[in-house]
Amino acid sequence: MNAKKTQVTPFNQEDVNFILKSISGDTIAAVEDYLYLGAWMSSSEQDIHVRKALAWSACNKLSKIWKSDLSRYIKVRLFRAIVESILLYGSETWTLTKELTKRLDGTYTRMLRCALNISWKSHTTNEVLYGNIPKLSETITARRLRLAGHCVRHSELEAAKLVLWAPQQGTSNRGRKRTDYIDTLKADTGLSTLEDSRASMLDRDIWKEFVADIRADARP
């Protein structure tokens, strides 16, 4: 590896000096956050903030198309293929609080109004605005479930060991527990234990039913 292009984010390490030097003696930078494959690693909130900015940029660049006489069908196809895909990049790994979920759904609604050239002043309801388009938060949930099930069923993948991994040692920090990926999966499925989650993921048909239920509930 190129030491000058390498960065380190230490976790639960009091002394990080031993990992901040390469064999050649070059100093490896210690950072709190870094960009990896287009996603920011420190927190879902930071990554969502960046995704929203990029999606709005793409949406605004297509303003001539949104204001044109193209049919709703074509505009929706373009919006979901371009803007939505930018917004949802890496969303399968996000851990969402109720506040983040609300903000994401609100952002998506405003973007959709922009794409369909429907002003909030027209008093068009969200049911009419969305039509058969699912809520963004439900789309994220379905994508997260599909990824988690795929990883767990493929034991040859390193991710199969990590999706449902929970620390067995140490103690939690004082205060309210931060929402982690396992907590999010439990909330998605209603399953309370890791054993139940793993057993359901290993059965492809059962897991498909979880995803199908999410997609069915996503219709406004």
Rosetta silent file (secondary structure, phi, psi, omega in degrees, C-alpha in Angstrom):
SEQUENCE: MNAKKTQVTPFNQEDVNFILKSISGDTIAAVEDYLYLGAWMSSSEQDIHVRKALAWSACNKLSKIWKSDLSRYIKVRLFRAIVESILLYGSETWTLTKELTKRLDGTYTRMLRCALNISWKSHTTNEVLYGNIPKLSETITARRLRLAGHCVRHSELEAAKLVLWAPQQGTSNRGRKRTDYIDTLKADTGLSTLEDSRASMLDRDIWKEFVADIRADARP
SCORE:     score description
SCORE:     0.000 S_00000001
   1 L     0.000  150.328  177.023    0.000    0.000    0.000 S_00000001
   2 L   -84.450  112.877 -175.440    1.027    3.587   -0.616 S_00000001
   3 H   -60.722  -35.147 -177.919    1.537    5.143    2.839 S_00000001
   4 H   -71.204  -21.327  178.592    0.929    8.665    1.550 S_00000001
   5 H  -101.511    6.989 -176.700   -2.480    7.609    0.185 S_00000001
   6 L  -105.980  138.945  176.626   -3.418    5.632    3.290 S_00000001
   7 E  -127.549  155.850 -177.434   -5.423    6.927    6.242 S_00000001
   8 E  -127.217  133.636  172.250   -6.289    5.335    9.583 S_00000001
   9 L  -115.824  102.742 -177.740   -9.399    5.726   11.718 S_00000001
  10 L   -78.408  141.618  175.837   -8.683    4.251   15.182 S_00000001
  11 L  -125.857  129.567  176.002  -11.521    2.826   17.296 S_00000001
  12 L    54.561   36.703  179.417  -11.220    2.072   21.019 S_00000001
  13 L  -122.435  119.476  178.584   -7.442    2.516   20.884 S_00000001
  14 L   -77.168  -38.249 -179.345   -5.696    4.641   23.504 S_00000001
  15 L  -116.157  108.734 -177.759   -2.269    4.441   21.868 S_00000001
  16 L  -106.023    3.980 -176.631   -2.374    4.704   18.072 S_00000001
  17 H   -62.048  -30.894 -176.496    1.276    5.627   17.517 S_00000001
  18 H   -71.148  -15.921  179.754    2.183    2.044   16.627 S_00000001
  19 H  -108.128    4.272 -176.711   -0.139    2.105   13.598 S_00000001
  20 L   -99.821   11.230  176.884    0.750    5.577   12.368 S_00000001
  21 E  -128.360  134.781  176.105    4.089    4.616   10.845 S_00000001
  22 L   -85.359  172.123  179.071    4.674    2.563    7.733 S_00000001
  23 L   -60.805  -33.547 -179.648    7.592    0.137    7.312 S_00000001
  24 L   -79.162   -5.879  179.183    9.372    2.788    5.271 S_00000001
  25 L    96.703   -2.665  178.733    8.947    5.296    8.106 S_00000001
  26 L   -70.619  146.802  178.649    6.287    7.448    6.454 S_00000001
  27 E   -84.002  131.008  177.636    3.610    8.886    8.729 S_00000001
  28 L   -97.054  128.041 -175.722    0.085    7.589    8.148 S_00000001
  29 E   -70.598  134.680  174.337   -2.591   10.217    8.746 S_00000001
  30 E   -97.657  123.876 -176.573   -5.139    9.542   11.501 S_00000001
  31 L  -128.468  156.245  177.390   -8.601   10.844   10.564 S_00000001
  32 L   -86.889  -21.277 -178.907  -12.047   10.753   12.152 S_00000001
  33 L  -150.473  153.334  178.429  -13.833   10.209    8.848 S_00000001
  34 L  -154.829  158.348 -179.032  -12.923    9.193    5.307 S_00000001
  35 E   -94.543  123.588 -179.803  -14.516    8.585    1.930 S_00000001
  36 E  -132.733  118.672 -179.230  -14.580    4.962    0.811 S_00000001
  37 L    52.065   40.214  174.885  -16.227    3.857   -2.448 S_00000001
  38 L    84.984    1.729 -178.654  -18.277    7.041   -2.516 S_00000001
  39 E  -125.224  144.547  176.480  -19.576    6.825    1.067 S_00000001
  40 E   -86.317  138.436 -166.496  -18.472    8.540    4.267 S_00000001
  41 L   -92.650  -23.671 -168.693  -17.653    6.094    7.036 S_00000001
  42 L   -67.363  -41.491 -178.111  -18.044    7.909   10.370 S_00000001
  43 L  -158.512  155.159  176.672  -21.828    8.041   10.551 S_00000001
  44 H   -64.599  -35.247 -177.689  -24.954    7.579    8.480 S_00000001
  45 H   -62.464  -41.804  178.049  -25.957   11.176    9.216 S_00000001
  46 H   -64.748  -43.958 -179.673  -22.805   12.566    7.594 S_00000001
  47 H   -64.628  -40.414  178.808  -23.227   10.340    4.551 S_00000001
  48 H   -63.466  -40.407  178.603  -26.902   11.317    4.222 S_00000001
  49 H   -58.342  -44.066  179.297  -25.968   15.004    4.379 S_00000001
  50 H   -68.836  -42.848 -179.570  -23.570   14.553    1.440 S_00000001
  51 H   -60.472  -42.511 -179.769  -26.019   12.384   -0.522 S_00000001
  52 H   -62.726  -41.756  179.743  -28.776   14.987   -0.191 S_00000001
  53 H   -63.872  -43.348  179.988  -26.502   17.737   -1.492 S_00000001
  54 H   -66.593  -38.818 -179.826  -25.421   15.657   -4.500 S_00000001
  55 H   -67.745  -40.865  177.288  -29.006   14.644   -5.278 S_00000001
  56 H   -63.515  -38.733  178.071  -30.240   18.237   -5.128 S_00000001
  57 H   -60.587  -45.467  178.560  -27.423   19.278   -7.444 S_00000001
  58 H   -65.154  -39.997 -179.400  -28.458   16.636   -9.983 S_00000001
  59 H   -63.466  -43.956 -178.055  -32.121   17.547   -9.597 S_00000001
  60 H   -68.656  -30.171  178.734  -31.513   21.254  -10.197 S_00000001
  61 H   -68.089  -18.922 -179.010  -29.419   20.572  -13.294 S_00000001
  62 L  -100.780   20.667 -174.931  -32.457   18.924  -14.878 S_00000001
  63 H   -58.557  -34.988  179.162  -34.769   21.889  -14.287 S_00000001
  64 H   -63.794  -36.188  178.317  -35.409   22.347  -18.043 S_00000001
  65 H   -70.237  -42.487 -178.221  -36.670   18.773  -18.251 S_00000001
  66 H   -64.257  -31.637 -178.294  -38.879   19.151  -15.172 S_00000001
  67 L   -89.790    0.135 -178.480  -40.476   22.286  -16.602 S_00000001
  68 L   -80.474 -178.953 -179.066  -41.008   20.725  -20.025 S_00000001
  69 L   -93.569   15.707  177.136  -44.173   19.120  -21.410 S_00000001
  70 L   -60.936  152.505 -178.602  -42.856   15.581  -21.025 S_00000001
  71 L   -67.873  158.590  176.834  -45.319   13.116  -19.544 S_00000001
  72 H   -57.928  -39.693 -177.427  -45.357   12.318  -15.841 S_00000001
  73 H   -58.028  -45.783 -178.363  -44.303    8.739  -16.661 S_00000001
  74 H   -69.247  -42.103  179.914  -41.070    9.866  -18.365 S_00000001
  75 H   -61.571  -42.165  179.720  -40.271   12.443  -15.677 S_00000001
  76 H   -64.987  -41.870  178.594  -40.724    9.863  -12.930 S_00000001
  77 H   -61.242  -43.810  178.732  -38.512    7.364  -14.772 S_00000001
  78 H   -65.779  -43.264 -178.563  -35.783    9.987  -15.175 S_00000001
  79 H   -61.155  -45.688 -176.943  -36.139   11.175  -11.587 S_00000001
  80 H   -73.407  -31.613 -179.494  -35.831    7.708  -10.093 S_00000001
  81 H   -75.268  -33.479 -174.060  -33.009    6.663  -12.414 S_00000001
  82 H  -103.951  -60.682 -172.835  -30.894    9.778  -11.855 S_00000001
  83 H   -73.719  -49.154 -177.811  -31.828   11.701   -8.712 S_00000001
  84 H   -63.004  -39.496 -179.091  -33.115    8.875   -6.532 S_00000001
  85 H   -65.198  -33.989  176.378  -30.179    6.618   -7.357 S_00000001
  86 H   -68.939  -43.607 -178.833  -27.739    9.359   -6.297 S_00000001
  87 H   -64.205  -36.120 -173.402  -29.634    9.981   -3.063 S_00000001
  88 L   -95.733    7.416 -179.936  -29.809    6.279   -2.175 S_00000001
  89 L   -60.571  121.856  179.770  -26.220    5.327   -2.975 S_00000001
  90 L    78.254    6.949 -175.152  -25.015    3.201   -0.075 S_00000001
  91 H   -67.125  -17.879  179.464  -28.349    3.483    1.744 S_00000001
  92 H   -62.385  -20.470 -176.681  -28.391   -0.283    2.409 S_00000001
  93 H  -103.428    0.928 -176.847  -25.845    0.299    5.186 S_00000001
  94 L   -73.576  145.063  167.537  -27.508    3.301    6.843 S_00000001
  95 L  -109.294  119.735 -170.249  -28.793    3.196   10.404 S_00000001
  96 L  -111.758  131.528  169.593  -31.730    5.572   10.600 S_00000001
  97 L   -86.594  171.836  178.293  -33.321    7.299   13.563 S_00000001
  98 H   -62.939  -36.626 -179.804  -36.898    8.568   13.394 S_00000001
  99 H   -66.610  -44.735  178.408  -35.577   12.093   12.861 S_00000001
 100 H   -64.289  -40.158  178.751  -33.323   11.065    9.965 S_00000001
 101 H   -61.541  -44.245  179.793  -36.143    9.048    8.409 S_00000001
 102 H   -62.986  -41.614 -179.559  -38.491   12.024    8.608 S_00000001
 103 H   -66.675  -39.719  178.727  -35.900   14.329    7.052 S_00000001
 104 H   -64.432  -45.744  179.462  -35.176   11.919    4.209 S_00000001
 105 H   -63.181  -38.745  178.188  -38.849   11.473    3.369 S_00000001
 106 H   -65.771  -41.926  177.472  -39.362   15.236    3.463 S_00000001
 107 H   -61.877  -43.723 -178.831  -36.389   15.849    1.168 S_00000001
 108 H   -63.556  -39.785  179.109  -37.624   13.211   -1.282 S_00000001
 109 H   -62.413  -44.004  178.793  -41.088   14.780   -1.361 S_00000001
 110 H   -64.684  -39.714  177.733  -39.640   18.211   -2.161 S_00000001
 111 H   -64.156  -40.382 -179.594  -37.439   16.730   -4.885 S_00000001
 112 H   -66.159  -39.095  176.008  -40.407   14.899   -6.388 S_00000001
 113 H   -62.193  -39.749  177.704  -42.459   18.092   -6.440 S_00000001
 114 H   -63.541  -44.644 -177.609  -39.576   19.790   -8.220 S_00000001
 115 H   -65.945  -34.968 -178.744  -39.291   16.971  -10.776 S_00000001
 116 L   -94.205    3.851  177.568  -43.019   16.959  -11.513 S_00000001
 117 L    56.365   44.395  179.573  -43.153   20.761  -11.482 S_00000001
 118 L  -114.392  113.310 -178.094  -45.865   20.748   -8.809 S_00000001
 119 L   -77.332  149.033  175.780  -45.711   23.697   -6.428 S_00000001
 120 H   -64.669  -20.933  179.858  -46.681   23.314   -2.765 S_00000001
 121 H   -70.360  -16.996 -179.682  -49.012   26.256   -3.394 S_00000001
 122 H   -77.535   -8.441  179.683  -51.194   24.012   -5.561 S_00000001
 123 L    60.510   28.870  175.114  -52.226   22.075   -2.418 S_00000001
 124 L   -71.819  126.703 -177.826  -51.607   18.773   -4.200 S_00000001
 125 L   -71.759  159.324  178.126  -51.681   16.019   -1.594 S_00000001
 126 H   -64.740  -31.151  178.442  -48.784   13.610   -1.160 S_00000001
 127 H   -62.048  -42.550  178.482  -51.067   10.722   -2.152 S_00000001
 128 H   -72.609  -39.972 -178.971  -51.663   12.320   -5.539 S_00000001
 129 H   -60.648  -47.948 -175.548  -48.043   13.453   -5.842 S_00000001
 130 H   -75.389  -38.779 -175.276  -46.586    9.992   -5.176 S_00000001
 131 L    62.604 -119.855  178.911  -49.120    7.876   -7.042 S_00000001
 132 L  -100.028   15.310  177.415  -47.586    4.382   -7.042 S_00000001
 133 L   -81.602  127.335  179.958  -44.104    5.587   -5.998 S_00000001
 134 L   -71.741  156.746  173.984  -43.115    4.110   -2.591 S_00000001
 135 L   -61.784  147.940 -176.972  -41.954    6.290    0.290 S_00000001
 136 H   -62.578  -42.378 -177.821  -38.203    6.710    0.324 S_00000001
 137 H   -61.850  -34.426  178.789  -37.796    5.298    3.838 S_00000001
 138 H   -74.344  -33.942  175.258  -39.592    2.101    2.831 S_00000001
 139 H   -63.470  -41.964  178.082  -37.427    1.770   -0.281 S_00000001
 140 H   -62.825  -43.213  179.980  -34.340    2.052    1.938 S_00000001
 141 H   -60.318  -46.065 -179.790  -35.719   -0.586    4.308 S_00000001
 142 H   -62.592  -40.747  179.526  -36.372   -3.039    1.477 S_00000001
 143 H   -67.177  -38.374  179.140  -32.877   -2.507    0.065 S_00000001
 144 H   -64.413  -43.077  179.732  -31.311   -2.961    3.501 S_00000001
 145 H   -64.879  -41.134  179.397  -33.167   -6.244    4.069 S_00000001
 146 H   -62.768  -44.059 -179.767  -32.180   -7.598    0.668 S_00000001
 147 H   -64.594  -46.469 -178.677  -28.499   -6.804    1.250 S_00000001
 148 H   -60.576  -45.066  179.045  -28.456   -8.255    4.776 S_00000001
 149 H   -64.139  -40.734  179.193  -30.129  -11.483    3.655 S_00000001
 150 H   -61.554  -44.368 -177.898  -27.815  -11.840    0.665 S_00000001
 151 H   -65.260  -45.662 -176.305  -24.711  -11.431    2.840 S_00000001
 152 H   -66.135  -35.632 -178.673  -25.818  -13.876    5.533 S_00000001
 153 H   -73.641  -17.727  179.882  -26.761  -16.581    3.014 S_00000001
 154 L  -106.175   89.134 -174.328  -23.322  -16.406    1.380 S_00000001
 155 L   -65.052  -18.769  179.901  -21.024  -17.724    4.084 S_00000001
 156 L   -74.435  -13.512  179.154  -17.964  -17.319    1.836 S_00000001
 157 L   -84.300  140.575  177.158  -18.308  -13.537    2.106 S_00000001
 158 L   -63.018  -30.846 -178.876  -16.558  -11.751    4.936 S_00000001
 159 H   -65.309  -22.851  179.498  -19.678   -9.640    5.353 S_00000001
 160 H   -60.537  -28.858 -179.984  -21.610  -12.774    6.377 S_00000001
 161 H   -85.354  -15.453 -171.479  -19.764  -12.667    9.703 S_00000001
 162 H  -101.833  -28.022 -173.559  -20.288   -8.951   10.209 S_00000001
 163 L   -57.245  -44.351 -178.369  -23.956   -8.251    9.415 S_00000001
 164 L  -109.874   22.548 -179.176  -25.229   -9.760   12.676 S_00000001
 165 L   -74.420  133.072  176.497  -22.026   -9.391   14.679 S_00000001
 166 L  -130.660  134.333 -179.039  -22.489   -8.130   18.232 S_00000001
 167 L   -62.732  139.045 -179.421  -19.623   -7.481   20.701 S_00000001
 168 L  -104.194   -7.344 -178.470  -19.389  -10.032   23.495 S_00000001
 169 L  -127.455  167.313  177.960  -16.931   -8.126   25.674 S_00000001
 170 L    83.593  178.831 -179.354  -16.611   -4.660   27.107 S_00000001
 171 L  -128.314  155.405  178.771  -19.285   -2.291   28.366 S_00000001
 172 L   -79.971  153.549  175.090  -21.482    0.299   26.718 S_00000001
 173 L   -68.025  155.601  177.756  -20.989    3.998   27.271 S_00000001
 174 L   -67.654  151.773  179.365  -23.317    5.747   29.680 S_00000001
 175 L   102.384 -175.016 -177.794  -26.409    7.346   28.251 S_00000001
 176 L   -67.086  133.993 -178.508  -28.797    6.400   25.523 S_00000001
 177 L   -69.050  133.940  176.531  -27.560    3.624   23.259 S_00000001
 178 L   -71.711  141.264  179.215  -26.767    4.665   19.707 S_00000001
 179 L   -68.447  125.698  177.879  -28.816    2.914   17.047 S_00000001
 180 L  -111.688 -178.170 -173.910  -26.687    0.302   15.289 S_00000001
 181 H   -64.673  -38.999  179.874  -27.253   -1.857   12.216 S_00000001
 182 H   -65.462  -41.746  177.224  -28.669   -4.782   14.203 S_00000001
 183 H   -59.146  -39.798 -179.435  -31.146   -2.494   15.973 S_00000001
 184 H   -66.195  -42.613  177.976  -32.248   -1.209   12.581 S_00000001
 185 H   -63.750  -39.501  177.915  -32.772   -4.720   11.213 S_00000001
 186 H   -62.373  -41.622  178.923  -34.796   -5.669   14.288 S_00000001
 187 H   -66.732  -35.644  179.871  -36.993   -2.620   13.789 S_00000001
 188 H   -64.559  -39.755 -170.272  -37.408   -3.474   10.090 S_00000001
 189 H  -104.412  -22.695 -174.438  -38.546   -7.044   10.732 S_00000001
 190 L    82.743    2.606  178.554  -39.980   -7.072   14.232 S_00000001
 191 L   -82.599  134.143 -170.636  -37.665   -9.961   15.131 S_00000001
 192 L   -95.161  -19.094 -175.925  -36.260   -9.558   18.632 S_00000001
 193 L  -122.226  155.710  177.415  -33.256  -11.915   18.661 S_00000001
 194 H   -65.579  -33.752 -179.601  -30.206  -12.438   16.467 S_00000001
 195 H   -63.959  -43.765  178.656  -31.017  -16.155   16.243 S_00000001
 196 H   -65.110  -40.356  179.810  -34.456  -15.453   14.779 S_00000001
 197 H   -63.055  -46.893 -178.758  -32.996  -12.921   12.360 S_00000001
 198 H   -63.720  -43.386 -179.978  -30.296  -15.296   11.140 S_00000001
 199 H   -61.938  -39.937  179.063  -32.726  -18.202   10.742 S_00000001
 200 H   -68.551  -39.324  179.506  -35.105  -16.021    8.708 S_00000001
 201 H   -65.542  -36.084 -178.552  -32.296  -14.698    6.508 S_00000001
 202 H   -69.962  -21.999  175.694  -31.052  -18.195    5.738 S_00000001
 203 L   -94.944  102.990 -173.566  -34.507  -19.107    4.427 S_00000001
 204 H   -58.118  -39.774 -177.380  -34.724  -17.165    1.174 S_00000001
 205 H   -66.313  -42.786  178.458  -38.514  -17.534    0.849 S_00000001
 206 H   -63.538  -43.033 -178.273  -39.204  -16.236    4.353 S_00000001
 207 H   -67.106  -34.964  176.428  -36.847  -13.300    3.845 S_00000001
 208 H   -62.871  -33.472  178.434  -38.472  -12.446    0.520 S_00000001
 209 H   -66.486  -38.794  175.770  -41.785  -12.209    2.368 S_00000001
 210 H   -59.388  -46.700 -179.384  -40.292   -9.637    4.745 S_00000001
 211 H   -64.923  -41.497 -179.505  -39.119   -7.554    1.776 S_00000001
 212 H   -63.906  -38.684  178.993  -42.459   -7.977   -0.032 S_00000001
 213 H   -64.470  -39.312  178.628  -44.360   -6.818    3.073 S_00000001
 214 H   -63.498  -45.704 -177.263  -42.186   -3.709    3.282 S_00000001
 215 H   -66.839  -34.856  178.100  -42.739   -2.898   -0.391 S_00000001
 216 H   -67.779  -40.820  179.166  -46.496   -3.449   -0.043 S_00000001
 217 H   -71.339  -15.845 -175.559  -46.678   -1.123    2.962 S_00000001
 218 L   -76.356  -14.678 -179.173  -44.646    1.481    1.073 S_00000001
 219 L   -71.879  131.025 -178.316  -47.523    2.391   -1.196 S_00000001
 220 L   -62.046    0.000    0.000  -49.089    5.707   -0.095 S_00000001
